[in-house]
Amino acid sequence: MRYHDVPEYSSKIFSEQTITQFGLSPEYRNDLTMVRSIEPEKKWYRALWFREDKLVGGLLIGKGNRAGKRRYLDAIKAKTRSPNRNAKRCFTGTPTSNLRRATPG
């Protein structure tokens, strides 16, 4: 089964910074695994949420930090599997060393 629409919300916050949230988040499910990337020099923060090795949602904060959003939405719609940490790197476009993994506690 494929999803036709993925819920999405974007808004400007602070001087020209944008926050974009799409798909599921821990607010709605407590069984999600998070992979996050912080790029201080660009002032970007990205969090992607996975459930059963599938991307199910994300949060992007920062000016111009919407690059790759379409790829994330397409992966959610197609229920693309990401079986390990290196595969999740493909979703973030960030070197694995910059990723931080968190699980619900």
FENVEN-V199252 format. One record per residue. N is the residue number from 1. RES is the residue in one small letter. OMEGA is omega in radians with two decimals (999 if undefined). D_CENTER is the distance of its C-alpha to the mean C-alpha in whole Angstrom. Layout:
# FENVEN-V199252
n->N res->RES omega->OMEGA d_center->D_CENTER
n->N res->RES omega->OMEGA d_center->D_CENTER
This chain:
# FENVEN-V199252
n->1 res->m omega->3.10 d_center->21
n->2 res->r omega->3.06 d_center->19
n->3 res->y omega->3.11 d_center->17
n->4 res->h omega->3.14 d_center->18
n->5 res->d omega->3.06 d_center->16
n->6 res->v omega->3.13 d_center->13
n->7 res->p omega->-3.07 d_center->13
n->8 res->e omega->3.12 d_center->12
n->9 res->y omega->3.08 d_center->13
n->10 res->s omega->3.11 d_center->14
n->11 res->s omega->3.03 d_center->16
n->12 res->k omega->3.07 d_center->18
n->13 res->i omega->-3.14 d_center->18
n->14 res->f omega->-3.01 d_center->21
n->15 res->s omega->3.06 d_center->22
n->16 res->e omega->3.04 d_center->20
n->17 res->q omega->-3.14 d_center->17
n->18 res->t omega->3.01 d_center->14
n->19 res->i omega->3.12 d_center->12
n->20 res->t omega->3.10 d_center->10
n->21 res->q omega->3.13 d_center->8
n->22 res->f omega->3.10 d_center->8
n->23 res->g omega->-3.13 d_center->9
n->24 res->l omega->3.04 d_center->10
n->25 res->s omega->-3.13 d_center->9
n->26 res->p omega->3.06 d_center->12
n->27 res->e omega->-3.05 d_center->14
n->28 res->y omega->3.14 d_center->15
n->29 res->r omega->3.13 d_center->15
n->30 res->n omega->-3.12 d_center->16
n->31 res->d omega->-3.12 d_center->15
n->32 res->l omega->3.03 d_center->12
n->33 res->t omega->-3.10 d_center->11
n->34 res->m omega->2.95 d_center->8
n->35 res->v omega->-3.10 d_center->8
n->36 res->r omega->3.12 d_center->7
n->37 res->s omega->3.10 d_center->9
n->38 res->i omega->3.10 d_center->12
n->39 res->e omega->-3.05 d_center->14
n->40 res->p omega->-3.10 d_center->17
n->41 res->e omega->3.09 d_center->19
n->42 res->k omega->-3.05 d_center->17
n->43 res->k omega->3.13 d_center->16
n->44 res->w omega->3.01 d_center->12
n->45 res->y omega->3.07 d_center->10
n->46 res->r omega->3.02 d_center->6
n->47 res->a omega->3.07 d_center->4
n->48 res->l omega->-3.13 d_center->3
n->49 res->w omega->-3.12 d_center->6
n->50 res->f omega->3.03 d_center->8
n->51 res->r omega->-3.12 d_center->12
n->52 res->e omega->3.09 d_center->15
n->53 res->d omega->3.08 d_center->13
n->54 res->k omega->3.06 d_center->11
n->55 res->l omega->-3.13 d_center->8
n->56 res->v omega->3.13 d_center->8
n->57 res->g omega->3.14 d_center->6
n->58 res->g omega->3.11 d_center->3
n->59 res->l omega->3.13 d_center->5
n->60 res->l omega->3.11 d_center->7
n->61 res->i omega->3.06 d_center->10
n->62 res->g omega->3.11 d_center->13
n->63 res->k omega->3.13 d_center->16
n->64 res->g omega->-3.06 d_center->15
n->65 res->n omega->3.13 d_center->11
n->66 res->r omega->3.13 d_center->11
n->67 res->a omega->3.12 d_center->11
n->68 res->g omega->-3.10 d_center->10
n->69 res->k omega->-3.14 d_center->8
n->70 res->r omega->3.12 d_center->11
n->71 res->r omega->3.11 d_center->10
n->72 res->y omega->-3.13 d_center->7
n->73 res->l omega->3.11 d_center->9
n->74 res->d omega->3.12 d_center->12
n->75 res->a omega->3.10 d_center->11
n->76 res->i omega->-3.13 d_center->10
n->77 res->k omega->-3.10 d_center->14
n->78 res->a omega->-3.09 d_center->15
n->79 res->k omega->-3.14 d_center->14
n->80 res->t omega->3.11 d_center->13
n->81 res->r omega->3.05 d_center->14
n->82 res->s omega->-2.93 d_center->13
n->83 res->p omega->-3.13 d_center->16
n->84 res->n omega->-3.06 d_center->15
n->85 res->r omega->3.14 d_center->14
n->86 res->n omega->3.09 d_center->15
n->87 res->a omega->3.12 d_center->14
n->88 res->k omega->3.08 d_center->10
n->89 res->r omega->3.12 d_center->11
n->90 res->c omega->3.13 d_center->11
n->91 res->f omega->-3.06 d_center->8
n->92 res->t omega->-3.08 d_center->7
n->93 res->g omega->-3.07 d_center->11
n->94 res->t omega->3.07 d_center->12
n->95 res->p omega->-3.09 d_center->15
n->96 res->t omega->-3.12 d_center->15
n->97 res->s omega->-3.14 d_center->17
n->98 res->n omega->-3.10 d_center->14
n->99 res->l omega->3.05 d_center->12
n->100 res->r omega->-3.08 d_center->12
n->101 res->r omega->3.10 d_center->12
n->102 res->a omega->3.07 d_center->13
n->103 res->t omega->3.14 d_center->14
n->104 res->p omega->-3.09 d_center->16
n->105 res->g omega->999 d_center->19
